[in-house]
Amino acid sequence: MFDNYWITLDPEDYLLDITTAGDGSALMLMFLQNSYEFFIFGQPIMQNYYMTFSMDETTMTVIPNAWTTKKPLQLGTVPTTELAAAKGLGLSPLTAQIVGIVFLAGMVALYYFLLGPYVQKKFTNDTYIYGI
């Protein structure tokens, strides 16, 4: 949303097929994580819209590109309700920490008892073998 105008993003805008066969069996999410509490949506938005920026007027103009099926931006309002999925599992902070510790302990045990011995057995001579 930009100044109460919505930009529509569809899954094909932000999911990139990275397989050589083009079958969609491996997809890359086209958002960049950074050190702030948000993601950068740059290319997924800009690939379907023509955008101009004016630093002097502090404005941004956004219109759909000629080759896209995107509609012009729609005037809307900021949502006031939170999605149920965004609220999480409803666990208290202490319970969430306990669950996290138990999960981490399980992952360490999985490595120690299963994956570690397998790797040591597979690579006994410290040689790298292609196609593990």
C-alpha positions in Angstrom: 0.0 0.0 0.0 1.3 3.4 -1.0 -0.6 6.4 0.3 -3.8 4.3 0.6 -3.4 2.8 -2.9 -3.0 -1.0 -3.2 -0.5 -2.8 -5.5 -1.6 -6.3 -6.3 1.0 -9.0 -6.0 0.3 -12.5 -7.3 2.4 -15.6 -6.4 3.9 -15.6 -9.9 5.2 -12.1 -9.1 7.3 -13.1 -6.1 8.1 -16.8 -6.8 10.8 -17.6 -9.3 11.2 -21.1 -10.8 14.9 -22.0 -10.4 14.8 -25.4 -12.0 16.4 -26.1 -15.3 13.3 -28.1 -16.4 11.0 -25.2 -15.5 8.6 -27.5 -13.7 8.2 -25.5 -10.5 9.7 -28.2 -8.2 12.1 -25.6 -6.7 11.1 -22.0 -6.2 12.9 -19.0 -4.9 11.1 -16.3 -2.9 12.1 -13.0 -4.4 12.2 -10.9 -1.2 15.4 -9.6 0.4 15.9 -9.9 4.1 17.8 -7.0 5.8 18.6 -5.9 9.3 15.3 -4.1 9.7 11.9 -5.6 10.6 10.7 -5.6 7.0 11.5 -7.2 3.6 12.4 -5.5 0.4 9.9 -6.2 -2.4 11.8 -4.3 -5.2 11.8 -6.5 -8.3 8.4 -8.3 -7.6 6.6 -4.9 -7.6 8.7 -3.1 -10.2 8.7 -5.8 -12.9 5.0 -5.1 -13.7 4.8 -1.4 -13.1 6.4 1.7 -14.6 7.6 3.8 -11.7 9.0 7.3 -11.5 10.4 8.9 -8.4 10.8 12.6 -7.6 13.1 13.4 -4.7 12.3 17.1 -5.0 8.5 16.6 -4.7 8.8 13.4 -2.6 6.4 11.6 -4.9 6.3 8.3 -6.7 4.2 7.6 -9.7 3.1 4.0 -10.4 1.3 2.7 -13.5 1.0 -0.8 -14.9 3.5 -1.6 -17.8 2.0 -2.1 -21.2 2.7 -5.8 -21.3 1.2 -6.7 -18.0 -2.3 -7.7 -17.0 -2.1 -5.7 -13.8 -4.8 -3.2 -13.0 -4.1 0.4 -12.0 -3.6 1.0 -8.3 -6.8 0.8 -6.3 -7.7 3.2 -3.5 -8.2 1.4 -0.2 -7.9 1.6 3.5 -5.4 0.2 5.9 -6.6 -3.1 7.4 -7.6 -2.9 11.1 -7.8 -6.7 11.8 -4.9 -9.1 12.1 -4.9 -12.4 10.2 -5.2 -15.4 12.5 -2.0 -16.9 11.0 -0.1 -13.8 12.0 -1.0 -14.2 15.6 1.0 -17.4 15.9 0.1 -20.4 18.0 -1.1 -18.2 20.9 1.7 -19.6 23.2 3.0 -17.6 26.1 6.6 -16.4 25.8 7.8 -18.9 28.3 6.0 -21.8 26.6 7.4 -20.6 23.2 10.9 -20.6 24.7 10.5 -24.1 26.1 9.2 -25.4 22.7 12.2 -23.8 21.0 14.6 -25.4 23.4 13.0 -28.8 23.1 13.1 -28.5 19.3 16.8 -27.4 19.4 17.7 -30.4 21.7 15.9 -32.7 19.3 17.9 -31.4 16.3 21.1 -31.8 18.2 20.2 -35.4 19.2 19.2 -36.2 15.6 22.6 -35.1 14.4 24.5 -36.8 17.2 22.8 -40.2 16.9 21.9 -40.4 13.2 23.5 -37.9 10.9 26.9 -37.7 12.7 27.6 -41.4 12.6 26.5 -41.6 9.0 28.8 -38.8 7.9 31.8 -40.3 9.8 31.1 -43.7 8.2 30.7 -42.3 4.7 33.8 -40.1 4.9 36.2 -42.3 6.8 39.4 -41.1 5.0 38.5 -37.4 5.0 38.1 -37.5 1.2 35.3 -35.7 -0.5 33.0 -38.0 -2.5 30.7 -36.5 -5.1 27.0 -37.4 -4.9 26.6 -38.0 -1.2 
